[in-house]
Amino acid sequence: MRLSELTTVAEMLAQIETMKHLYPKMTLEKYEFHLKEMVPHNYKQVAVFDGEVCVGLSGFWTAVKLWTGKYIEIDNFIVHSDYRSKGIGKMMTDYIDTKAKAEGCNAVVLDAFTGNFIAHRFYYNQGFEPRGFHFVKMLNEEGLT
């Protein structure tokens, strides 16, 4: 297994099939549109490859908030179903933890859907704990992927 940090829109677009495991309706055009907005705002991805096949992918952002100071936020964490429970997710969270410490971050944060209990167990095992609720007020359901 090989881990790689993706920093360009082109590198990220090449992994659209992995992203479709999370968002099956994602189109290349929509993915490119969003990435062109996100990458200039510190968005990067970490990918794990088995040969040339991407089997794990997670986005992450570095930012600052008043309550945490500098932090990294994990976004869209995906491990291909055929590769789960093989250490791929841990490789990615370990990479992000190391990066966060090297960049002087005070926290690593993420959102997980309330019903995704498998993800909750994984994140607990990686040292994450819930500190609050992420409330959402949807203004345009049609805009979702």
Number of C-alpha atoms within 10 A of each C-alpha: 12 12 17 13 18 19 15 15 20 12 12 23 17 12 17 18 17 22 24 13 14 15 14 12 12 16 14 12 10 12 16 16 12 11 19 15 11 14 16 12 12 12 23 23 23 21 25 22 15 12 9 9 13 21 23 25 27 23 20 20 19 18 15 13 8 6 8 14 12 17 21 26 17 22 18 15 21 21 24 16 10 8 13 13 11 10 10 23 24 15 18 26 19 13 15 22 17 12 14 19 14 9 13 12 19 15 15 20 17 16 14 16 9 10 8 9 11 8 14 18 11 14 18 11 11 14 8 15 12 12 7 6 8 10 6 6 5 9 7 7 7 7 7 9 12
